[in-house]
Amino acid sequence: MHDLQSICLLLDLILMLWGALCSGLSSDCTPNVNLPKNSKAGQTQNQPLSLRCPVRLCSHDEPIVTWCRVERRGNSQCEIVKPDDRISSGWGEKTENEAVHVLKFQFVQLNDTGFYQCLAAFKEMQIIGSVIEVTVPAQPSVSLEINSAGFPECRASDGLPAAEISWIPQSNNISTTSIIETDGTWTVISIYRMQNVTIVRCLVSHPTFENPQENSIMLPAQPSVTLEINCAGIPECTAHGAYPAAEISWTPQTDKITTEHFQHDNKTWTSISRYNLKNVTMVTCQVSHPTFTSPQEKSIILKGKHFSWKIPAYIIFLVITFTLFIFMTIKTKTICCQKKSGEHHHTKVIEIPPTSEEVIDPRSLQSIHEASPEDNNPFQAGDLM
């Protein structure tokens, strides 16, 4: 009996020492969530992702852990993440003084992007862990075009995070704007306003691109505009040296219009439009182009009710050449005739057989020369013809 009492006292002493020891241990242990500040996690769309919340345990009791999500940093309202077919949570690794609570995504989606926190609820207290920033990159769509103001505009649409845009050649006259969309993605718009360049390149950098995506574009070239009557007598409006190709319209409007576009080796365009409607007295062509603040207009007056048909230059040359040939032929023939006529007028010789006894009176010779040509010319005018 004495031995039994001694054993009971010994057990009581052991229990008291154990209680004191446990009490000392518990006083030195402070429950905590051991999560580094500014933690980040990221994964591409449709890939698995796990978030870890290490909790320090000061007893065998595990706290109740919940997860919440804030869409944007600075928002005080943290919405509880509810498990579903795609999202689950539970305890993972465990040691004597620590256990890790895990939030698992079987596959992440774009709308999973945000800021996550784990909350550990002990019996005496509730501890909120640091924020984990989760990013699900979304690849942006890239475009490069000439905007309505005539400047190159590079866009990186619906990207997450926001894309970065640079230009070649570099310039200080570049404006860049970033716009956040309703789904949390970003659209970045960069406009290049440098003058005196012909081709520019836009480079878009993003985590989803292995290398910057590059696009190039030729800057607008202002066309020269002419309106004239072509060799067929048809009004012809031309916009030469344009980039992009110019657009041509006519007044009065008609469906009898033919328009052609030709691209040159330097990438510029020439547009030719012909107006085939008759019975008009005046037509106007309007040329539209990004380099024009308003359509450029040119008008031409047509002669008569119909078109004034122009004679080709080579026909005019042939007519003039033929006319000169006829004129020179007639002139040459006239000169020849005049020479022959002069010979008959001035070369008649009167032969008088000389005799030693006959003396020629000089006055008789004078009378012969003064005689009229019609009386002395043996050839009549009709003979020359």
ZAMARGU-4260 file (C-alpha; in steps of 0.2 Angstrom, whole numbers, plus 5000, padded with zeros to 4 digits):
<rodrens>
0) 5000/5000/5000 | 5014/5012/5004 | 5022/5007/4988 | 5006/5011/4978 | 5006/5029/4986
5) 5024/5032/4982 | 5020/5027/4964 | 5005/5039/4963 | 5016/5053/4970 | 5029/5050/4958
10) 5017/5050/4943 | 5009/5066/4950 | 5027/5074/4950 | 5030/5068/4933 | 5014/5075/4926
15) 5017/5092/4935 | 5035/5093/4927 | 5028/5088/4910 | 5014/5102/4912 | 5027/5114/4917
20) 5038/5109/4902 | 5024/5110/4890 | 5019/5127/4897 | 5037/5134/4895 | 5037/5127/4877
25) 5021/5135/4873 | 5025/5152/4880 | 5041/5152/4868 | 5031/5147/4852 | 5021/5160/4842
30) 5010/5154/4828 | 5014/5163/4812 | 5012/5162/4793 | 5030/5161/4786 | 5027/5168/4769
35) 5040/5180/4762 | 5034/5198/4757 | 5031/5202/4738 | 5030/5184/4733 | 5025/5181/4715
40) 5019/5166/4705 | 5015/5164/4687 | 5010/5152/4674 | 5004/5152/4656 | 4986/5149/4652
45) 4979/5131/4654 | 4994/5125/4664 | 4993/5119/4683 | 4999/5131/4697 | 5000/5128/4716
50) 5001/5142/4730 | 5010/5138/4746 | 5005/5144/4764 | 5018/5138/4777 | 5011/5139/4795
55) 5021/5138/4811 | 5012/5126/4823 | 5014/5129/4842 | 5003/5114/4847 | 4996/5099/4838
60) 4980/5108/4833 | 4980/5114/4815 | 4972/5130/4811 | 4958/5133/4799 | 4966/5140/4784
65) 4956/5149/4770 | 4962/5158/4754 | 4956/5175/4747 | 4959/5185/4731 | 4960/5203/4728
70) 4960/5208/4709 | 4970/5223/4711 | 4983/5229/4724 | 4977/5241/4737 | 4959/5234/4736
75) 4954/5231/4754 | 4940/5218/4750 | 4947/5200/4749 | 4935/5188/4741 | 4936/5170/4748
80) 4942/5157/4735 | 4929/5144/4734 | 4935/5126/4729 | 4927/5119/4713 | 4931/5107/4699
85) 4946/5117/4694 | 4952/5123/4711 | 4956/5114/4728 | 4965/5117/4744 | 4972/5106/4758
90) 4986/5102/4769 | 5002/5096/4761 | 5019/5094/4769 | 5020/5093/4788 | 5034/5093/4801
95) 5034/5094/4820 | 5032/5113/4821 | 5026/5118/4803 | 5013/5113/4790 | 5010/5119/4773
100) 4993/5123/4766 | 4992/5122/4747 | 4979/5131/4735 | 4980/5120/4719 | 4974/5126/4701
105) 4972/5111/4689 | 4974/5124/4675 | 4975/5142/4677 | 4964/5154/4667 | 4966/5172/4662
110) 4954/5178/4676 | 4964/5169/4689 | 4977/5184/4689 | 4977/5194/4705 | 4983/5195/4723
115) 4981/5180/4734 | 4982/5179/4753 | 4980/5164/4766 | 4971/5166/4783 | 4976/5155/4797
120) 4963/5155/4811 | 4969/5148/4828 | 4959/5146/4844 | 4966/5162/4851 | 4970/5172/4835
125) 4969/5174/4817 | 4984/5177/4806 | 4984/5184/4788 | 4999/5179/4777 | 5008/5191/4765
130) 5001/5194/4747 | 5006/5182/4733 | 5005/5190/4716 | 4998/5178/4703 | 5001/5182/4685
135) 4994/5172/4670 | 5002/5180/4655 | 4991/5183/4640 | 5000/5184/4623 | 4995/5201/4615
140) 4990/5203/4597 | 5001/5215/4587 | 4997/5226/4573 | 5005/5241/4564 | 4996/5252/4552
145) 4994/5270/4547 | 4981/5279/4557 | 4968/5292/4552 | 4981/5306/4555 | 4993/5298/4543
150) 5006/5292/4557 | 5012/5274/4560 | 5002/5266/4575 | 5008/5251/4583 | 4996/5241/4595
155) 4999/5227/4607 | 4981/5222/4612 | 4974/5211/4626 | 4991/5207/4633 | 4995/5203/4651
160) 5006/5210/4658 | 5007/5225/4647 | 5018/5224/4632 | 5033/5235/4629 | 5035/5244/4612
165) 5050/5252/4604 | 5054/5259/4587 | 5068/5259/4574 | 5074/5272/4569 | 5073/5279/4587
170) 5064/5296/4590 | 5059/5308/4603 | 5043/5311/4595 | 5034/5295/4600 | 5018/5294/4611
175) 5013/5278/4620 | 4997/5275/4630 | 4992/5260/4640 | 4974/5255/4643 | 4968/5242/4655
180) 4953/5232/4648 | 4938/5225/4657 | 4945/5208/4658 | 4961/5214/4666 | 4972/5214/4650
185) 4982/5228/4643 | 4982/5237/4626 | 4997/5247/4623 | 4996/5260/4608 | 5012/5268/4602
190) 5012/5282/4588 | 5027/5287/4578 | 5027/5305/4573 | 5045/5308/4566 | 5046/5315/4549
195) 5058/5313/4534 | 5058/5294/4535 | 5051/5281/4523 | 5051/5265/4533 | 5049/5262/4552
200) 5049/5246/4562 | 5039/5242/4578 | 5046/5230/4590 | 5035/5222/4604 | 5042/5213/4619
205) 5032/5202/4630 | 5035/5187/4642 | 5025/5176/4630 | 5037/5180/4615 | 5054/5172/4614
210) 5060/5186/4604 | 5053/5204/4601 | 5040/5203/4588 | 5045/5215/4574 | 5034/5223/4560
215) 5038/5236/4547 | 5028/5249/4537 | 5031/5262/4524 | 5026/5279/4528 | 5013/5288/4517
220) 5020/5297/4501 | 5010/5311/4494 | 5005/5309/4476 | 5006/5322/4462 | 4989/5324/4454
225) 4985/5329/4436 | 4969/5330/4425 | 4970/5331/4406 | 4962/5325/4390 | 4971/5310/4384
230) 4975/5306/4366 | 4958/5297/4365 | 4949/5313/4370 | 4944/5306/4387 | 4947/5315/4403
235) 4961/5306/4413 | 4965/5309/4431 | 4982/5303/4438 | 4989/5302/4455 | 5007/5297/4454
240) 5020/5292/4467 | 5007/5288/4481 | 5009/5277/4496 | 4997/5270/4499 | 4987/5270/4483
245) 4976/5286/4481 | 4957/5285/4479 | 4949/5294/4464 | 4931/5299/4462 | 4922/5310/4449
250) 4909/5323/4448 | 4896/5321/4439 | 4895/5303/4445 | 4894/5289/4433 | 4897/5270/4431
255) 4907/5273/4415 | 4923/5275/4424 | 4939/5264/4423 | 4952/5265/4436 | 4969/5256/4436
260) 4983/5255/4450 | 5001/5252/4446 | 5015/5248/4459 | 5032/5254/4456 | 5049/5246/4462
265) 5050/5259/4476 | 5033/5252/4483 | 5024/5268/4478 | 5008/5268/4467 | 5001/5277/4452
270) 4982/5277/4450 | 4974/5282/4433 | 4956/5285/4432 | 4947/5288/4415 | 4930/5296/4413
275) 4920/5289/4399 | 4903/5298/4400 | 4899/5310/4385 | 4887/5324/4384 | 4895/5334/4398
280) 4903/5351/4398 | 4914/5350/4413 | 4920/5336/4425 | 4930/5336/4441 | 4941/5323/4449
285) 4943/5321/4468 | 4959/5312/4474 | 4959/5306/4492 | 4975/5301/4502 | 4980/5301/4520
290) 4993/5315/4516 | 4979/5326/4511 | 4968/5335/4524 | 4954/5335/4512 | 4952/5328/4494
295) 4961/5337/4481 | 4950/5342/4466 | 4954/5347/4448 | 4942/5352/4435 | 4942/5352/4416
300) 4930/5360/4403 | 4925/5349/4388 | 4922/5357/4371 | 4905/5355/4363 | 4892/5342/4368
305) 4905/5328/4365 | 4923/5326/4368 | 4935/5336/4358 | 4945/5323/4350 | 4964/5327/4349
310) 4974/5322/4334 | 4989/5312/4339 | 5006/5321/4337 | 5013/5309/4324 | 4998/5311/4312
315) 5000/5330/4313 | 5019/5327/4309 | 5014/5317/4294 | 5002/5329/4287 | 5014/5344/4289
320) 5028/5334/4281 | 5016/5329/4266 | 5011/5347/4264 | 5028/5353/4263 | 5033/5339/4251
325) 5018/5344/4239 | 5023/5363/4241 | 5041/5360/4237 | 5036/5349/4222 | 5025/5362/4215
330) 5038/5376/4219 | 5051/5366/4210 | 5041/5363/4195 | 5036/5381/4194 | 5054/5387/4194
335) 5059/5375/4181 | 5045/5381/4170 | 5050/5399/4172 | 5068/5395/4167 | 5062/5386/4151
340) 5051/5401/4147 | 5065/5413/4150 | 5076/5403/4138 | 5063/5405/4124 | 5061/5423/4127
345) 5079/5428/4127 | 5088/5415/4116 | 5080/5418/4099 | 5094/5421/4086 | 5090/5428/4069
350) 5102/5421/4056 | 5105/5432/4042 | 5117/5425/4030 | 5131/5437/4029 | 5136/5444/4012
355) 5151/5455/4008 | 5140/5467/3999 | 5126/5469/4011 | 5128/5480/4026 | 5117/5477/4041
360) 5108/5492/4048 | 5110/5493/4067 | 5092/5500/4068 | 5085/5485/4060 | 5093/5474/4074
365) 5085/5485/4087 | 5068/5484/4080 | 5069/5465/4080 | 5073/5465/4099 | 5059/5477/4103
370) 5046/5465/4095 | 5033/5457/4106 | 5037/5439/4113 | 5020/5433/4107 | 5025/5438/4089
375) 5042/5431/4090 | 5040/5415/4101 | 5038/5399/4090 | 5031/5390/4106 | 5014/5393/4113
380) 5009/5393/4131 | 4999/5378/4129 | 5015/5368/4123 | 5023/5371/4140 | 5008/5362/4148
</rodrens>
